[in-house]
Amino acid sequence: MNERLRRSRRVLALQLKLDRLAEWSLIDLQSQTAASTKQQYVLHRIMYEGSDVAGTFSSVIMRKLQAIAENLAVLANEEELQRGRHLDERRRLRRAEKVCADLEYEVGCKALVRQLCETIEAAQPRST
């Protein structure tokens, strides 16, 4: 039983690392999306303020805005996929936690039963 508990704890530790990795990947995608959105906002502001730079570089700005829009679409798809992966990893983590907790409870119960049996045997008078 102790071997099963040791293995389940190792699986739990690994699953915790996988969950964190999936969460970090999701956070990274979200930060990339935020940076692209901010860049898109700045370019829109330059275009609509009517500055001299906007008139001169309007075709370059428009191409950059198109590239950012395409990048945002790709990031949105990746983010959705990563959100699903993260949920899968979170489910696996919860299952591993439950298995580990169940095994710990079972080991504790067996230890209590063993201790109770030893106490009963020690309390019984010995026949010679």
Backbone bond lengths (Angstrom), bond angles and torsions (degrees), N, CA, C in turn:
res aa  C-N    CA-C-N  psi(-1)  N-CA   C-N-CA  omega(-1)  CA-C   N-CA-C  phi
1 M - - - 1.452 - - 1.530 110.67 -
2 N 1.324 116.14 -40.50 1.466 118.52 -179.44 1.524 111.28 -62.50
3 E 1.324 116.83 -33.31 1.464 120.21 177.86 1.530 110.48 -65.18
4 R 1.322 116.69 -42.31 1.471 120.10 177.54 1.523 111.09 -62.81
5 L 1.318 115.99 -40.93 1.464 120.07 179.07 1.531 110.43 -65.62
6 R 1.310 117.13 -41.77 1.464 120.83 178.76 1.530 110.50 -62.39
7 R 1.331 116.17 -44.06 1.469 120.21 178.25 1.523 111.48 -64.22
8 S 1.310 116.48 -42.13 1.466 118.76 -179.34 1.521 111.07 -65.65
9 R 1.328 117.55 -34.28 1.461 120.14 176.30 1.524 111.21 -67.65
10 R 1.332 116.96 -36.79 1.465 120.29 176.73 1.526 110.19 -65.69
11 V 1.335 116.19 -42.23 1.474 120.05 177.77 1.522 109.81 -63.14
12 L 1.316 116.75 -41.01 1.465 121.04 178.80 1.522 111.16 -62.00
13 A 1.333 117.27 -43.42 1.465 120.35 178.97 1.532 110.66 -63.64
14 L 1.320 117.15 -42.14 1.459 120.84 178.41 1.521 111.04 -64.97
15 Q 1.321 116.28 -43.07 1.457 120.18 -178.77 1.526 111.00 -65.49
16 L 1.319 116.67 -34.22 1.462 120.24 176.25 1.527 110.38 -63.61
17 K 1.329 117.26 -41.64 1.466 120.79 178.18 1.527 110.77 -65.63
18 L 1.326 117.40 -40.85 1.467 120.40 178.58 1.524 111.19 -64.50
19 D 1.324 116.61 -38.65 1.462 120.67 177.88 1.521 110.46 -64.08
20 R 1.318 116.85 -44.05 1.468 120.01 178.63 1.526 110.97 -63.42
21 L 1.321 116.94 -41.10 1.460 120.64 179.22 1.528 110.94 -61.58
22 A 1.332 116.53 -44.00 1.474 120.12 177.95 1.524 111.02 -63.83
23 E 1.327 116.35 -38.75 1.464 120.13 179.17 1.529 110.78 -67.00
24 W 1.314 117.07 -41.82 1.467 120.54 178.98 1.528 110.84 -64.78
25 S 1.325 116.28 -39.06 1.468 119.15 178.07 1.529 110.52 -62.52
26 L 1.324 116.20 -41.51 1.463 120.56 177.64 1.525 110.80 -63.59
27 I 1.308 116.79 -43.03 1.468 120.80 179.00 1.520 110.36 -63.37
28 D 1.328 117.08 -39.85 1.459 121.08 178.35 1.529 110.93 -62.09
29 L 1.333 116.73 -44.38 1.463 120.12 178.19 1.529 110.98 -63.12
30 Q 1.322 116.52 -39.45 1.461 119.84 179.03 1.523 111.61 -65.73
31 S 1.325 117.24 -37.15 1.469 119.16 178.58 1.530 110.80 -70.28
32 Q 1.343 117.30 -36.08 1.465 119.92 175.57 1.530 110.59 -63.16
33 T 1.328 115.75 -41.21 1.461 120.32 178.08 1.520 110.67 -62.95
34 A 1.322 116.42 -43.28 1.467 119.87 179.68 1.525 111.12 -63.33
35 A 1.330 116.86 -40.90 1.472 119.93 179.75 1.526 110.86 -65.55
36 S 1.322 117.40 -42.24 1.468 120.60 179.20 1.521 111.12 -66.26
37 T 1.316 116.56 -39.33 1.461 120.69 178.51 1.524 110.86 -63.97
38 K 1.333 115.98 -40.74 1.465 119.32 178.61 1.525 110.60 -65.10
39 Q 1.333 116.05 -41.77 1.464 119.86 178.42 1.526 110.84 -63.38
40 Q 1.315 116.20 -39.60 1.468 121.29 178.12 1.534 109.83 -63.20
41 Y 1.317 116.40 -42.77 1.459 121.31 179.91 1.538 110.66 -61.43
42 V 1.335 116.12 -44.28 1.467 120.29 -179.38 1.518 110.39 -62.24
43 L 1.323 117.62 -43.84 1.465 120.42 179.69 1.528 111.84 -65.71
44 H 1.327 116.64 -39.18 1.474 119.66 176.45 1.526 110.09 -62.00
45 R 1.306 116.24 -41.65 1.458 119.94 -179.81 1.525 111.39 -63.14
46 I 1.328 115.42 -41.10 1.468 119.37 178.05 1.524 110.06 -62.77
47 M 1.327 116.73 -42.56 1.465 120.87 -178.44 1.529 111.69 -65.29
48 Y 1.322 117.15 -41.99 1.454 119.89 -172.98 1.517 113.52 -87.52
49 E 1.325 118.53 -12.95 1.463 119.38 176.74 1.519 111.29 -77.25
50 G 1.331 115.20 -18.39 1.456 118.44 176.96 1.513 113.28 75.51
51 S 1.304 117.14 30.25 1.463 119.60 179.52 1.525 110.53 -72.89
52 D 1.326 115.68 166.13 1.464 121.38 179.58 1.519 111.30 -63.26
53 V 1.303 116.49 -34.30 1.466 121.21 179.75 1.523 110.20 -64.82
54 A 1.314 116.66 -39.37 1.462 120.53 -178.63 1.521 111.35 -63.04
55 G 1.324 117.40 -40.23 1.458 120.24 179.97 1.514 111.94 -67.48
56 T 1.300 116.16 -39.68 1.456 120.77 -177.59 1.526 111.96 -71.25
57 F 1.303 115.61 -41.33 1.463 120.47 -174.11 1.533 113.19 -110.14
58 S 1.312 117.29 26.93 1.468 120.01 -174.69 1.534 112.03 -61.22
59 S 1.312 118.77 -40.40 1.468 119.61 -179.42 1.525 110.87 -67.64
60 V 1.333 116.74 -37.58 1.466 120.17 177.81 1.526 110.31 -66.75
61 I 1.323 115.82 -43.09 1.471 120.27 179.19 1.522 110.62 -63.50
62 M 1.324 116.86 -40.97 1.466 120.02 179.70 1.534 111.11 -64.46
63 R 1.331 117.08 -40.68 1.468 119.70 177.37 1.522 110.77 -64.82
64 K 1.331 115.58 -40.39 1.465 119.68 178.00 1.525 110.66 -64.52
65 L 1.318 117.54 -41.17 1.474 120.83 176.98 1.527 110.98 -62.58
66 Q 1.329 117.14 -39.56 1.468 120.70 177.86 1.529 110.50 -64.14
67 A 1.322 115.86 -43.18 1.470 119.99 179.05 1.526 110.84 -63.74
68 I 1.319 116.55 -40.78 1.469 120.23 178.12 1.520 110.57 -64.73
69 A 1.324 117.80 -41.37 1.468 121.34 179.19 1.528 110.45 -62.27
70 E 1.331 116.48 -42.08 1.471 119.59 177.84 1.521 110.57 -65.27
71 N 1.334 115.87 -41.62 1.460 119.87 178.44 1.528 111.50 -62.86
72 L 1.327 116.28 -39.81 1.471 120.16 178.43 1.527 111.31 -64.40
73 A 1.328 117.13 -36.93 1.466 120.11 177.87 1.531 110.12 -65.40
74 V 1.327 116.39 -43.04 1.469 120.24 178.67 1.528 109.71 -63.97
75 L 1.327 116.83 -44.90 1.465 120.81 179.55 1.525 111.62 -62.34
76 A 1.323 117.49 -37.34 1.467 120.41 178.87 1.528 110.51 -63.79
77 N 1.342 116.59 -42.24 1.469 119.71 177.43 1.522 111.31 -64.40
78 E 1.335 116.55 -45.83 1.459 120.29 179.31 1.530 111.39 -62.63
79 E 1.334 115.25 -38.81 1.463 119.87 -179.98 1.529 110.99 -64.70
80 E 1.313 116.32 -40.80 1.464 119.27 178.48 1.527 110.91 -65.07
81 L 1.327 116.62 -43.25 1.464 119.90 177.08 1.525 111.11 -62.50
82 Q 1.325 116.47 -43.16 1.460 119.74 -179.32 1.517 111.16 -67.75
83 R 1.323 117.67 -33.84 1.468 120.44 176.69 1.533 109.90 -62.64
84 G 1.340 116.31 -39.94 1.466 120.02 176.34 1.513 111.90 -65.26
85 R 1.347 116.27 -42.23 1.477 119.57 177.43 1.520 110.61 -62.34
86 H 1.328 115.72 -41.30 1.463 119.15 179.98 1.526 111.06 -63.56
87 L 1.314 116.69 -40.63 1.468 119.05 177.53 1.523 111.08 -64.35
88 D 1.333 117.29 -39.28 1.465 120.17 176.57 1.529 111.14 -61.89
89 E 1.317 115.92 -44.52 1.465 119.66 179.27 1.529 110.71 -64.86
90 R 1.321 116.17 -37.33 1.468 119.64 178.80 1.533 110.78 -65.39
91 R 1.345 116.51 -39.99 1.467 119.85 176.63 1.522 110.96 -62.71
92 R 1.338 116.74 -43.73 1.465 120.59 178.74 1.524 110.87 -62.72
93 L 1.320 116.76 -38.77 1.458 121.03 178.11 1.523 110.55 -62.71
94 R 1.314 116.45 -45.09 1.474 119.68 179.85 1.536 111.11 -63.01
95 R 1.344 116.17 -40.35 1.468 119.08 177.65 1.521 110.95 -64.04
96 A 1.327 116.93 -42.67 1.465 120.50 179.27 1.530 110.65 -63.75
97 E 1.335 116.54 -39.18 1.467 120.07 176.60 1.516 111.20 -62.49
98 K 1.328 116.15 -41.29 1.469 120.00 -179.84 1.525 110.93 -66.15
99 V 1.329 117.01 -44.58 1.470 120.16 179.25 1.521 110.10 -61.09
100 C 1.314 116.84 -44.11 1.461 121.49 -179.53 1.537 110.38 -63.78
101 A 1.313 117.15 -44.30 1.469 120.88 179.46 1.527 110.77 -64.14
102 D 1.332 116.75 -41.43 1.468 119.97 178.44 1.518 111.36 -62.89
103 L 1.331 117.10 -42.71 1.459 120.50 179.00 1.526 111.68 -66.71
104 E 1.333 116.79 -39.22 1.465 119.80 176.65 1.523 110.91 -62.77
105 Y 1.312 116.94 -40.46 1.466 121.11 177.14 1.521 110.70 -63.60
106 E 1.322 116.03 -44.14 1.466 120.89 -179.84 1.527 111.14 -63.45
107 V 1.319 117.06 -43.51 1.466 120.72 178.27 1.528 109.84 -63.63
108 G 1.325 116.75 -41.66 1.464 120.49 177.72 1.514 112.28 -62.42
109 C 1.321 116.55 -41.97 1.467 120.33 178.46 1.524 110.72 -63.98
110 K 1.320 117.83 -43.50 1.467 120.83 179.47 1.517 110.87 -64.68
111 A 1.328 117.30 -36.63 1.461 120.25 177.34 1.522 110.45 -65.27
112 L 1.334 116.58 -40.55 1.464 120.09 178.06 1.525 111.21 -65.51
113 V 1.315 116.96 -41.16 1.467 120.75 178.57 1.528 109.62 -63.60
114 R 1.325 116.68 -43.54 1.469 120.95 179.27 1.528 110.17 -62.37
115 Q 1.325 116.56 -43.07 1.454 120.93 179.38 1.527 110.64 -64.84
116 L 1.322 116.75 -40.33 1.458 121.03 178.40 1.524 110.57 -64.06
117 C 1.323 117.51 -43.11 1.469 120.93 178.30 1.519 110.93 -62.23
118 E 1.328 117.29 -41.22 1.459 120.80 178.61 1.523 110.99 -65.05
119 T 1.332 116.24 -39.45 1.468 120.13 178.41 1.511 110.87 -65.31
120 I 1.332 116.84 -42.15 1.480 120.14 179.02 1.509 110.42 -64.85
121 E 1.322 117.55 -43.68 1.467 120.68 179.34 1.511 111.40 -63.98
122 A 1.334 116.54 -37.48 1.471 119.74 179.37 1.523 111.15 -70.35
123 A 1.320 118.11 -29.00 1.465 122.27 -178.26 1.518 112.79 -80.60
124 Q 1.324 117.78 -21.55 1.455 120.50 -178.99 1.527 109.84 -74.63
125 P 1.335 114.50 139.31 1.486 117.21 177.69 1.539 109.35 -69.09
126 R 1.301 115.19 140.37 1.445 119.83 -179.43 1.516 109.39 -86.75
127 S 1.325 114.96 132.26 1.466 119.07 177.96 1.532 108.56 -92.84
128 T 1.332 115.03 140.45 1.455 119.16 -179.13 1.480 112.65 -104.41
